[in-house]
Amino acid sequence: MNDQARDDDRARDDDQAGLADHRRLGRELGLFGTDPLMGAGLPYWLPDGAVVRHTLEEYVRDAERRAGYRHVYSPALGKRELYEISGHWEHYRDDMYPPMRLGAEEVVLRPSLCPHHALIYRSRSRSYRELPLRIAELGTMHRAELSGVLGGLTRVRAIHLNDAHVFCTLDQAVAEARAALELIARAYADLGIRAVRHRLSLPGEGGKYVAGPELWHRATGLLREVLAEAGVAHEEAEGEAAFYGPKIDVQIADPAGRESTLSTVQIDFHQPARFGLRYTGPDGAKHRPVMVHRSVIGSVERAVAHLVEVHGGAFPAWLAPVQLVVLPVAEEQVEQAAALVREAVARGLRAELAGPGDGTLGARVRAARLVPYQAVIGAREAGAGLAAVRLRDGRRPVALPVSELLHRITARVAARGTALWA
């Protein structure tokens, strides 16, 4: 069975249960697609999907900037030696692509961003005055997923991860991890999604975890303290930790109840030691920092898949591919409607014209049912410089002057969140 057939089978199963499936909706809404020549697990993004993705990425970058993060770029390749130092080669090799030989060197598609950020940290000497140092990146990584587990955007082979690493003192680690949980909670509220539970993921039996019982015990204790201070109820699960340390997993569920991890917060003592990271303390001596890993929305692919399913394609207004559709009733109002679209675009809104050539007014209203705002301009509205407003949820506020309508919509979009109207 090929990848497309497998997706179609799951979509049919979900349709029979009356559920939204992001693969079916993604095709219907023109968000993303796949092609065998690109390969399984390597979706491409269509214009409307690219708008959602870009808007989501900019939202996260802005939230991180406000929280004191500095953004970097790092390459999606690294020498095999890099991952031998980090421990990925020993403990994570089965999920990595084979090395590629370049002359005398072997390079690997990275499975994670943290080794690169550790190198950025140690690119020069650091002082305690710089800590906490928050480094963020929306970067590409690759994982050799088997074809049997691939599906839509939720399991892919090229992942665009919203990742960040905070290098801090031991005394700062709990506060930084707690702040990361707060950042995640704010993002979920703005996106209109919710966590079904928080999981403290601990090591299990077997040799897939790095050695160092004392470091595991210390990191686990700190994460329990983070959860207690944040007042977040949680469950503990053995065998779900990262190979280098325990983590807090923020769990989501799709409409069928299938659970997955979207966001994570981790406290890591392993990689700072492996990379020999240091900072100069107030005593003039060298000290080792703690590394807090955190991801607000996880991978962009999984985040968009979840948003599509939760909202059924009716995204929050600030995230919608098209935010405003202007509908002139007749040809006589097309010029004024086009002027409204131009003014909306000039104000930063994503607006489109749906004129009489696109069908009856009723058909055009139905076609734009997922667009947050519709502005209908008939003869009466055109003569008075007004627009009749239709909201996606069925409400019809009073007709408003065009400038006031645009002011209200831009204010709601700028505020983000899920409310359509003040």
Contacts in CASP RR format, 6 or more apart in sequence:
PFRMAT RR
TARGET T0000
AUTHOR 0000-0000-0000
METHOD contacts of the structure
MODEL  1
MNDQARDDDRARDDDQAGLADHRRLGRELGLFGTDPLMGAGLPYWLPDGA
VVRHTLEEYVRDAERRAGYRHVYSPALGKRELYEISGHWEHYRDDMYPPM
RLGAEEVVLRPSLCPHHALIYRSRSRSYRELPLRIAELGTMHRAELSGVL
GGLTRVRAIHLNDAHVFCTLDQAVAEARAALELIARAYADLGIRAVRHRL
SLPGEGGKYVAGPELWHRATGLLREVLAEAGVAHEEAEGEAAFYGPKIDV
QIADPAGRESTLSTVQIDFHQPARFGLRYTGPDGAKHRPVMVHRSVIGSV
ERAVAHLVEVHGGAFPAWLAPVQLVVLPVAEEQVEQAAALVREAVARGLR
AELAGPGDGTLGARVRAARLVPYQAVIGAREAGAGLAAVRLRDGRRPVAL
PVSELLHRITARVAARGTALWA
1 9 0 8 1.000
2 36 0 8 1.000
2 40 0 8 1.000
3 34 0 8 1.000
3 36 0 8 1.000
3 39 0 8 1.000
3 40 0 8 1.000
3 41 0 8 1.000
3 147 0 8 1.000
3 150 0 8 1.000
3 151 0 8 1.000
4 34 0 8 1.000
4 36 0 8 1.000
6 148 0 8 1.000
6 150 0 8 1.000
6 151 0 8 1.000
7 23 0 8 1.000
7 34 0 8 1.000
7 151 0 8 1.000
7 152 0 8 1.000
8 23 0 8 1.000
10 21 0 8 1.000
10 23 0 8 1.000
10 151 0 8 1.000
11 21 0 8 1.000
11 23 0 8 1.000
11 24 0 8 1.000
14 20 0 8 1.000
14 21 0 8 1.000
14 24 0 8 1.000
14 255 0 8 1.000
14 256 0 8 1.000
15 21 0 8 1.000
15 24 0 8 1.000
17 256 0 8 1.000
19 254 0 8 1.000
19 255 0 8 1.000
19 256 0 8 1.000
19 309 0 8 1.000
20 255 0 8 1.000
20 308 0 8 1.000
20 309 0 8 1.000
20 312 0 8 1.000
20 313 0 8 1.000
21 255 0 8 1.000
21 309 0 8 1.000
22 152 0 8 1.000
22 153 0 8 1.000
22 154 0 8 1.000
22 304 0 8 1.000
22 305 0 8 1.000
22 306 0 8 1.000
22 308 0 8 1.000
22 309 0 8 1.000
23 151 0 8 1.000
23 152 0 8 1.000
23 153 0 8 1.000
25 31 0 8 1.000
25 308 0 8 1.000
25 309 0 8 1.000
25 312 0 8 1.000
25 313 0 8 1.000
26 32 0 8 1.000
26 33 0 8 1.000
26 308 0 8 1.000
27 33 0 8 1.000
29 48 0 8 1.000
29 49 0 8 1.000
29 308 0 8 1.000
29 313 0 8 1.000
29 321 0 8 1.000
29 370 0 8 1.000
30 46 0 8 1.000
30 48 0 8 1.000
30 49 0 8 1.000
31 45 0 8 1.000
31 46 0 8 1.000
31 48 0 8 1.000
31 49 0 8 1.000
31 52 0 8 1.000
31 304 0 8 1.000
31 308 0 8 1.000
31 321 0 8 1.000
32 43 0 8 1.000
32 44 0 8 1.000
32 45 0 8 1.000
32 46 0 8 1.000
32 49 0 8 1.000
32 153 0 8 1.000
32 304 0 8 1.000
33 43 0 8 1.000
33 44 0 8 1.000
33 45 0 8 1.000
33 46 0 8 1.000
34 40 0 8 1.000
34 41 0 8 1.000
34 42 0 8 1.000
34 43 0 8 1.000
34 44 0 8 1.000
34 152 0 8 1.000
35 44 0 8 1.000
38 44 0 8 1.000
40 147 0 8 1.000
40 150 0 8 1.000
40 157 0 8 1.000
41 145 0 8 1.000
41 150 0 8 1.000
41 151 0 8 1.000
41 152 0 8 1.000
41 155 0 8 1.000
41 156 0 8 1.000
41 157 0 8 1.000
41 158 0 8 1.000
42 156 0 8 1.000
42 157 0 8 1.000
42 158 0 8 1.000
43 152 0 8 1.000
43 153 0 8 1.000
43 156 0 8 1.000
43 301 0 8 1.000
45 53 0 8 1.000
47 321 0 8 1.000
48 321 0 8 1.000
48 322 0 8 1.000
49 304 0 8 1.000
49 321 0 8 1.000
51 321 0 8 1.000
51 350 0 8 1.000
52 304 0 8 1.000
52 307 0 8 1.000
52 315 0 8 1.000
52 319 0 8 1.000
52 320 0 8 1.000
52 321 0 8 1.000
53 300 0 8 1.000
53 304 0 8 1.000
55 318 0 8 1.000
55 319 0 8 1.000
56 297 0 8 1.000
56 300 0 8 1.000
56 303 0 8 1.000
56 304 0 8 1.000
56 307 0 8 1.000
56 319 0 8 1.000
57 138 0 8 1.000
57 162 0 8 1.000
57 300 0 8 1.000
59 187 0 8 1.000
59 190 0 8 1.000
59 318 0 8 1.000
59 319 0 8 1.000
59 416 0 8 1.000
60 138 0 8 1.000
60 162 0 8 1.000
60 187 0 8 1.000
60 296 0 8 1.000
60 297 0 8 1.000
61 71 0 8 1.000
61 136 0 8 1.000
61 138 0 8 1.000
63 183 0 8 1.000
63 186 0 8 1.000
63 187 0 8 1.000
63 296 0 8 1.000
64 71 0 8 1.000
64 134 0 8 1.000
64 136 0 8 1.000
64 164 0 8 1.000
64 183 0 8 1.000
64 296 0 8 1.000
65 71 0 8 1.000
67 134 0 8 1.000
67 179 0 8 1.000
67 183 0 8 1.000
68 134 0 8 1.000
69 134 0 8 1.000
69 135 0 8 1.000
69 136 0 8 1.000
69 164 0 8 1.000
70 133 0 8 1.000
70 134 0 8 1.000
70 135 0 8 1.000
70 136 0 8 1.000
71 135 0 8 1.000
71 136 0 8 1.000
71 137 0 8 1.000
72 117 0 8 1.000
72 120 0 8 1.000
72 135 0 8 1.000
72 136 0 8 1.000
72 137 0 8 1.000
73 137 0 8 1.000
73 139 0 8 1.000
74 113 0 8 1.000
74 116 0 8 1.000
74 117 0 8 1.000
74 120 0 8 1.000
74 137 0 8 1.000
74 139 0 8 1.000
75 110 0 8 1.000
75 116 0 8 1.000
76 109 0 8 1.000
76 110 0 8 1.000
76 139 0 8 1.000
76 140 0 8 1.000
76 141 0 8 1.000
76 142 0 8 1.000
77 107 0 8 1.000
77 108 0 8 1.000
77 109 0 8 1.000
77 110 0 8 1.000
78 107 0 8 1.000
78 108 0 8 1.000
78 110 0 8 1.000
78 116 0 8 1.000
79 105 0 8 1.000
79 106 0 8 1.000
79 107 0 8 1.000
79 108 0 8 1.000
80 89 0 8 1.000
80 99 0 8 1.000
80 106 0 8 1.000
80 107 0 8 1.000
80 108 0 8 1.000
82 108 0 8 1.000
82 115 0 8 1.000
82 116 0 8 1.000
82 119 0 8 1.000
83 89 0 8 1.000
83 92 0 8 1.000
83 96 0 8 1.000
83 108 0 8 1.000
83 110 0 8 1.000
83 111 0 8 1.000
83 115 0 8 1.000
84 90 0 8 1.000
85 115 0 8 1.000
85 274 0 8 1.000
85 275 0 8 1.000
86 112 0 8 1.000
86 114 0 8 1.000
86 115 0 8 1.000
86 118 0 8 1.000
86 244 0 8 1.000
86 271 0 8 1.000
86 274 0 8 1.000
86 275 0 8 1.000
87 210 0 8 1.000
87 243 0 8 1.000
87 244 0 8 1.000
87 274 0 8 1.000
88 96 0 8 1.000
88 111 0 8 1.000
88 112 0 8 1.000
88 115 0 8 1.000
88 243 0 8 1.000
89 96 0 8 1.000
91 207 0 8 1.000
91 208 0 8 1.000
91 209 0 8 1.000
91 210 0 8 1.000
91 243 0 8 1.000
91 244 0 8 1.000
92 111 0 8 1.000
92 112 0 8 1.000
92 243 0 8 1.000
94 144 0 8 1.000
95 111 0 8 1.000
95 143 0 8 1.000
95 144 0 8 1.000
95 145 0 8 1.000
96 108 0 8 1.000
96 109 0 8 1.000
96 111 0 8 1.000
96 142 0 8 1.000
96 143 0 8 1.000
96 144 0 8 1.000
97 108 0 8 1.000
97 109 0 8 1.000
97 142 0 8 1.000
97 144 0 8 1.000
99 106 0 8 1.000
99 107 0 8 1.000
99 108 0 8 1.000
100 106 0 8 1.000
100 107 0 8 1.000
100 108 0 8 1.000
109 141 0 8 1.000
109 142 0 8 1.000
110 116 0 8 1.000
110 141 0 8 1.000
110 142 0 8 1.000
111 141 0 8 1.000
111 142 0 8 1.000
111 143 0 8 1.000
112 141 0 8 1.000
113 137 0 8 1.000
113 139 0 8 1.000
113 141 0 8 1.000
113 161 0 8 1.000
113 163 0 8 1.000
113 165 0 8 1.000
114 163 0 8 1.000
114 165 0 8 1.000
114 268 0 8 1.000
114 271 0 8 1.000
114 291 0 8 1.000
114 293 0 8 1.000
115 271 0 8 1.000
115 275 0 8 1.000
117 135 0 8 1.000
117 137 0 8 1.000
117 163 0 8 1.000
117 165 0 8 1.000
118 165 0 8 1.000
118 271 0 8 1.000
118 272 0 8 1.000
118 275 0 8 1.000
118 277 0 8 1.000
118 291 0 8 1.000
119 275 0 8 1.000
120 135 0 8 1.000
121 133 0 8 1.000
121 135 0 8 1.000
121 165 0 8 1.000
121 167 0 8 1.000
121 275 0 8 1.000
121 277 0 8 1.000
121 289 0 8 1.000
122 275 0 8 1.000
122 276 0 8 1.000
122 277 0 8 1.000
122 278 0 8 1.000
125 278 0 8 1.000
125 280 0 8 1.000
126 133 0 8 1.000
126 167 0 8 1.000
126 278 0 8 1.000
126 279 0 8 1.000
126 280 0 8 1.000
126 289 0 8 1.000
127 279 0 8 1.000
127 280 0 8 1.000
127 281 0 8 1.000
128 169 0 8 1.000
128 279 0 8 1.000
128 280 0 8 1.000
128 281 0 8 1.000
128 282 0 8 1.000
128 287 0 8 1.000
130 279 0 8 1.000
131 167 0 8 1.000
131 168 0 8 1.000
131 169 0 8 1.000
131 172 0 8 1.000
131 279 0 8 1.000
131 289 0 8 1.000
132 166 0 8 1.000
132 167 0 8 1.000
132 168 0 8 1.000
132 169 0 8 1.000
132 172 0 8 1.000
132 176 0 8 1.000
133 166 0 8 1.000
133 167 0 8 1.000
133 168 0 8 1.000
134 164 0 8 1.000
134 165 0 8 1.000
134 166 0 8 1.000
134 176 0 8 1.000
135 164 0 8 1.000
135 165 0 8 1.000
135 166 0 8 1.000
135 167 0 8 1.000
136 162 0 8 1.000
136 163 0 8 1.000
136 164 0 8 1.000
137 163 0 8 1.000
137 164 0 8 1.000
138 160 0 8 1.000
138 161 0 8 1.000
138 162 0 8 1.000
138 163 0 8 1.000
138 300 0 8 1.000
139 160 0 8 1.000
139 161 0 8 1.000
139 163 0 8 1.000
140 158 0 8 1.000
140 159 0 8 1.000
140 160 0 8 1.000
140 161 0 8 1.000
141 158 0 8 1.000
141 159 0 8 1.000
141 161 0 8 1.000
142 157 0 8 1.000
142 158 0 8 1.000
142 159 0 8 1.000
143 157 0 8 1.000
143 159 0 8 1.000
144 157 0 8 1.000
145 155 0 8 1.000
145 156 0 8 1.000
145 157 0 8 1.000
149 155 0 8 1.000
150 156 0 8 1.000
150 157 0 8 1.000
152 305 0 8 1.000
153 301 0 8 1.000
153 302 0 8 1.000
153 304 0 8 1.000
153 305 0 8 1.000
154 260 0 8 1.000
154 301 0 8 1.000
154 302 0 8 1.000
154 305 0 8 1.000
156 299 0 8 1.000
156 301 0 8 1.000
159 299 0 8 1.000
159 301 0 8 1.000
160 299 0 8 1.000
160 300 0 8 1.000
160 301 0 8 1.000
161 295 0 8 1.000
161 298 0 8 1.000
161 299 0 8 1.000
161 300 0 8 1.000
162 295 0 8 1.000
162 296 0 8 1.000
162 297 0 8 1.000
162 298 0 8 1.000
162 299 0 8 1.000
162 300 0 8 1.000
162 303 0 8 1.000
163 293 0 8 1.000
163 295 0 8 1.000
163 298 0 8 1.000
164 180 0 8 1.000
164 293 0 8 1.000
164 294 0 8 1.000
164 295 0 8 1.000
164 296 0 8 1.000
165 291 0 8 1.000
165 292 0 8 1.000
165 293 0 8 1.000
165 294 0 8 1.000
166 176 0 8 1.000
166 180 0 8 1.000
166 291 0 8 1.000
166 292 0 8 1.000
166 294 0 8 1.000
167 272 0 8 1.000
167 277 0 8 1.000
167 279 0 8 1.000
167 289 0 8 1.000
167 290 0 8 1.000
167 291 0 8 1.000
167 292 0 8 1.000
168 176 0 8 1.000
168 289 0 8 1.000
168 290 0 8 1.000
168 292 0 8 1.000
169 279 0 8 1.000
169 287 0 8 1.000
169 289 0 8 1.000
169 290 0 8 1.000
170 290 0 8 1.000
172 290 0 8 1.000
173 222 0 8 1.000
173 267 0 8 1.000
173 290 0 8 1.000
173 292 0 8 1.000
174 222 0 8 1.000
174 225 0 8 1.000
174 226 0 8 1.000
174 229 0 8 1.000
176 292 0 8 1.000
177 222 0 8 1.000
177 223 0 8 1.000
177 226 0 8 1.000
177 248 0 8 1.000
177 265 0 8 1.000
177 267 0 8 1.000
177 292 0 8 1.000
177 294 0 8 1.000
178 226 0 8 1.000
178 229 0 8 1.000
178 230 0 8 1.000
180 265 0 8 1.000
180 292 0 8 1.000
180 294 0 8 1.000
180 296 0 8 1.000
181 226 0 8 1.000
181 230 0 8 1.000
181 232 0 8 1.000
181 248 0 8 1.000
181 265 0 8 1.000
182 230 0 8 1.000
183 294 0 8 1.000
183 296 0 8 1.000
184 250 0 8 1.000
184 263 0 8 1.000
184 265 0 8 1.000
184 294 0 8 1.000
184 296 0 8 1.000
185 195 0 8 1.000
187 296 0 8 1.000
187 297 0 8 1.000
188 194 0 8 1.000
188 195 0 8 1.000
189 417 0 8 1.000
190 316 0 8 1.000
190 318 0 8 1.000
190 416 0 8 1.000
190 417 0 8 1.000
190 418 0 8 1.000
191 297 0 8 1.000
191 303 0 8 1.000
191 307 0 8 1.000
191 316 0 8 1.000
191 319 0 8 1.000
191 417 0 8 1.000
192 310 0 8 1.000
192 311 0 8 1.000
192 316 0 8 1.000
192 417 0 8 1.000
192 418 0 8 1.000
193 252 0 8 1.000
193 306 0 8 1.000
193 307 0 8 1.000
193 310 0 8 1.000
194 252 0 8 1.000
195 250 0 8 1.000
195 251 0 8 1.000
195 252 0 8 1.000
195 262 0 8 1.000
196 251 0 8 1.000
196 252 0 8 1.000
196 253 0 8 1.000
196 259 0 8 1.000
197 233 0 8 1.000
197 234 0 8 1.000
197 235 0 8 1.000
197 251 0 8 1.000
198 227 0 8 1.000
198 232 0 8 1.000
198 233 0 8 1.000
198 234 0 8 1.000
198 235 0 8 1.000
198 248 0 8 1.000
198 249 0 8 1.000
198 250 0 8 1.000
198 251 0 8 1.000
199 234 0 8 1.000
199 235 0 8 1.000
199 236 0 8 1.000
199 237 0 8 1.000
199 240 0 8 1.000
199 248 0 8 1.000
199 249 0 8 1.000
199 251 0 8 1.000
199 261 0 8 1.000
200 220 0 8 1.000
200 223 0 8 1.000
200 224 0 8 1.000
200 227 0 8 1.000
200 234 0 8 1.000
200 235 0 8 1.000
200 236 0 8 1.000
200 237 0 8 1.000
200 246 0 8 1.000
200 247 0 8 1.000
200 248 0 8 1.000
200 249 0 8 1.000
201 237 0 8 1.000
201 239 0 8 1.000
201 240 0 8 1.000
201 241 0 8 1.000
201 242 0 8 1.000
201 246 0 8 1.000
201 247 0 8 1.000
201 248 0 8 1.000
201 249 0 8 1.000
202 220 0 8 1.000
202 236 0 8 1.000
202 237 0 8 1.000
202 238 0 8 1.000
202 239 0 8 1.000
202 240 0 8 1.000
202 241 0 8 1.000
202 246 0 8 1.000
203 209 0 8 1.000
203 216 0 8 1.000
203 238 0 8 1.000
203 239 0 8 1.000
203 241 0 8 1.000
203 245 0 8 1.000
203 246 0 8 1.000
204 238 0 8 1.000
204 239 0 8 1.000
204 241 0 8 1.000
205 239 0 8 1.000
208 243 0 8 1.000
209 216 0 8 1.000
209 241 0 8 1.000
209 243 0 8 1.000
209 244 0 8 1.000
209 245 0 8 1.000
210 243 0 8 1.000
210 244 0 8 1.000
210 245 0 8 1.000
210 270 0 8 1.000
215 245 0 8 1.000
215 269 0 8 1.000
215 270 0 8 1.000
215 273 0 8 1.000
216 245 0 8 1.000
216 246 0 8 1.000
218 269 0 8 1.000
219 245 0 8 1.000
219 246 0 8 1.000
219 266 0 8 1.000
219 267 0 8 1.000
219 268 0 8 1.000
219 269 0 8 1.000
220 246 0 8 1.000
222 267 0 8 1.000
223 246 0 8 1.000
223 247 0 8 1.000
223 248 0 8 1.000
223 265 0 8 1.000
223 266 0 8 1.000
223 267 0 8 1.000
226 248 0 8 1.000
226 265 0 8 1.000
226 267 0 8 1.000
227 234 0 8 1.000
227 248 0 8 1.000
234 248 0 8 1.000
240 247 0 8 1.000
240 249 0 8 1.000
241 247 0 8 1.000
242 266 0 8 1.000
242 268 0 8 1.000
242 293 0 8 1.000
244 268 0 8 1.000
244 270 0 8 1.000
244 271 0 8 1.000
245 266 0 8 1.000
245 267 0 8 1.000
245 268 0 8 1.000
245 269 0 8 1.000
245 270 0 8 1.000
246 266 0 8 1.000
246 267 0 8 1.000
247 264 0 8 1.000
247 265 0 8 1.000
247 266 0 8 1.000
247 293 0 8 1.000
248 264 0 8 1.000
248 265 0 8 1.000
248 266 0 8 1.000
249 261 0 8 1.000
249 263 0 8 1.000
249 264 0 8 1.000
250 261 0 8 1.000
250 262 0 8 1.000
250 263 0 8 1.000
250 264 0 8 1.000
250 265 0 8 1.000
251 259 0 8 1.000
251 260 0 8 1.000
251 261 0 8 1.000
251 262 0 8 1.000
252 259 0 8 1.000
252 260 0 8 1.000
252 261 0 8 1.000
252 262 0 8 1.000
252 306 0 8 1.000
253 259 0 8 1.000
253 260 0 8 1.000
254 260 0 8 1.000
254 306 0 8 1.000
254 309 0 8 1.000
255 309 0 8 1.000
255 310 0 8 1.000
260 302 0 8 1.000
262 297 0 8 1.000
262 298 0 8 1.000
262 302 0 8 1.000
262 303 0 8 1.000
262 306 0 8 1.000
263 294 0 8 1.000
263 295 0 8 1.000
263 296 0 8 1.000
263 297 0 8 1.000
263 298 0 8 1.000
264 293 0 8 1.000
264 294 0 8 1.000
264 295 0 8 1.000
264 298 0 8 1.000
265 292 0 8 1.000
265 293 0 8 1.000
265 294 0 8 1.000
266 292 0 8 1.000
266 293 0 8 1.000
266 294 0 8 1.000
267 290 0 8 1.000
267 291 0 8 1.000
267 292 0 8 1.000
267 293 0 8 1.000
268 290 0 8 1.000
268 291 0 8 1.000
268 292 0 8 1.000
268 293 0 8 1.000
269 290 0 8 1.000
269 291 0 8 1.000
271 277 0 8 1.000
271 291 0 8 1.000
272 288 0 8 1.000
272 289 0 8 1.000
272 290 0 8 1.000
272 291 0 8 1.000
273 288 0 8 1.000
276 288 0 8 1.000
277 288 0 8 1.000
277 289 0 8 1.000
277 291 0 8 1.000
278 286 0 8 1.000
278 287 0 8 1.000
278 288 0 8 1.000
278 289 0 8 1.000
279 286 0 8 1.000
279 287 0 8 1.000
279 288 0 8 1.000
279 289 0 8 1.000
280 286 0 8 1.000
280 287 0 8 1.000
281 287 0 8 1.000
297 303 0 8 1.000
307 313 0 8 1.000
307 315 0 8 1.000
307 319 0 8 1.000
313 370 0 8 1.000
314 320 0 8 1.000
314 370 0 8 1.000
314 372 0 8 1.000
314 392 0 8 1.000
315 321 0 8 1.000
315 370 0 8 1.000
316 372 0 8 1.000
316 416 0 8 1.000
316 417 0 8 1.000
316 418 0 8 1.000
317 323 0 8 1.000
317 372 0 8 1.000
317 373 0 8 1.000
317 409 0 8 1.000
317 412 0 8 1.000
317 413 0 8 1.000
317 420 0 8 1.000
318 412 0 8 1.000
318 413 0 8 1.000
318 414 0 8 1.000
318 415 0 8 1.000
318 416 0 8 1.000
318 417 0 8 1.000
320 350 0 8 1.000
320 370 0 8 1.000
320 371 0 8 1.000
320 372 0 8 1.000
321 350 0 8 1.000
322 350 0 8 1.000
322 351 0 8 1.000
322 352 0 8 1.000
322 368 0 8 1.000
322 371 0 8 1.000
323 349 0 8 1.000
323 350 0 8 1.000
323 351 0 8 1.000
323 371 0 8 1.000
323 372 0 8 1.000
323 373 0 8 1.000
323 409 0 8 1.000
323 413 0 8 1.000
324 341 0 8 1.000
324 344 0 8 1.000
324 349 0 8 1.000
324 350 0 8 1.000
324 351 0 8 1.000
324 352 0 8 1.000
324 371 0 8 1.000
324 372 0 8 1.000
324 373 0 8 1.000
324 374 0 8 1.000
324 375 0 8 1.000
324 409 0 8 1.000
325 351 0 8 1.000
325 352 0 8 1.000
325 353 0 8 1.000
325 354 0 8 1.000
325 364 0 8 1.000
325 368 0 8 1.000
325 371 0 8 1.000
325 373 0 8 1.000
325 374 0 8 1.000
325 375 0 8 1.000
326 337 0 8 1.000
326 338 0 8 1.000
326 340 0 8 1.000
326 341 0 8 1.000
326 344 0 8 1.000
326 351 0 8 1.000
326 352 0 8 1.000
326 353 0 8 1.000
326 354 0 8 1.000
326 374 0 8 1.000
326 375 0 8 1.000
326 377 0 8 1.000
326 387 0 8 1.000
327 337 0 8 1.000
327 354 0 8 1.000
327 355 0 8 1.000
327 361 0 8 1.000
327 364 0 8 1.000
327 365 0 8 1.000
327 368 0 8 1.000
327 374 0 8 1.000
327 375 0 8 1.000
327 376 0 8 1.000
327 377 0 8 1.000
328 334 0 8 1.000
328 336 0 8 1.000
328 337 0 8 1.000
328 353 0 8 1.000
328 355 0 8 1.000
328 356 0 8 1.000
328 377 0 8 1.000
328 378 0 8 1.000
329 356 0 8 1.000
329 361 0 8 1.000
329 376 0 8 1.000
329 377 0 8 1.000
329 378 0 8 1.000
329 379 0 8 1.000
330 356 0 8 1.000
330 378 0 8 1.000
330 379 0 8 1.000
331 356 0 8 1.000
332 379 0 8 1.000
332 382 0 8 1.000
333 377 0 8 1.000
333 378 0 8 1.000
333 379 0 8 1.000
333 381 0 8 1.000
333 382 0 8 1.000
334 353 0 8 1.000
334 355 0 8 1.000
334 356 0 8 1.000
336 377 0 8 1.000
336 382 0 8 1.000
336 385 0 8 1.000
337 353 0 8 1.000
337 355 0 8 1.000
337 375 0 8 1.000
337 377 0 8 1.000
338 353 0 8 1.000
340 351 0 8 1.000
340 375 0 8 1.000
340 377 0 8 1.000
340 387 0 8 1.000
340 402 0 8 1.000
340 406 0 8 1.000
341 351 0 8 1.000
341 352 0 8 1.000
341 353 0 8 1.000
343 402 0 8 1.000
343 406 0 8 1.000
344 351 0 8 1.000
344 406 0 8 1.000
344 409 0 8 1.000
345 351 0 8 1.000
347 406 0 8 1.000
347 410 0 8 1.000
348 410 0 8 1.000
349 406 0 8 1.000
349 409 0 8 1.000
349 410 0 8 1.000
349 413 0 8 1.000
354 364 0 8 1.000
354 367 0 8 1.000
354 368 0 8 1.000
355 364 0 8 1.000
358 364 0 8 1.000
358 367 0 8 1.000
361 376 0 8 1.000
365 374 0 8 1.000
365 376 0 8 1.000
365 390 0 8 1.000
368 374 0 8 1.000
369 392 0 8 1.000
370 392 0 8 1.000
371 392 0 8 1.000
372 391 0 8 1.000
372 392 0 8 1.000
372 420 0 8 1.000
373 389 0 8 1.000
373 390 0 8 1.000
373 391 0 8 1.000
373 392 0 8 1.000
373 409 0 8 1.000
373 420 0 8 1.000
374 389 0 8 1.000
374 390 0 8 1.000
374 391 0 8 1.000
374 392 0 8 1.000
375 387 0 8 1.000
375 388 0 8 1.000
375 389 0 8 1.000
375 390 0 8 1.000
375 405 0 8 1.000
376 387 0 8 1.000
376 388 0 8 1.000
376 389 0 8 1.000
376 390 0 8 1.000
377 386 0 8 1.000
377 387 0 8 1.000
377 388 0 8 1.000
378 388 0 8 1.000
380 386 0 8 1.000
381 387 0 8 1.000
381 388 0 8 1.000
381 399 0 8 1.000
384 399 0 8 1.000
385 401 0 8 1.000
385 402 0 8 1.000
386 399 0 8 1.000
386 400 0 8 1.000
386 401 0 8 1.000
386 402 0 8 1.000
387 399 0 8 1.000
387 400 0 8 1.000
387 402 0 8 1.000
387 405 0 8 1.000
388 396 0 8 1.000
388 399 0 8 1.000
389 396 0 8 1.000
389 397 0 8 1.000
389 398 0 8 1.000
389 399 0 8 1.000
389 400 0 8 1.000
389 405 0 8 1.000
390 396 0 8 1.000
391 397 0 8 1.000
391 420 0 8 1.000
391 421 0 8 1.000
392 420 0 8 1.000
393 420 0 8 1.000
395 420 0 8 1.000
395 421 0 8 1.000
397 421 0 8 1.000
400 408 0 8 1.000
408 421 0 8 1.000
408 422 0 8 1.000
411 422 0 8 1.000
412 419 0 8 1.000
412 420 0 8 1.000
412 421 0 8 1.000
412 422 0 8 1.000
END
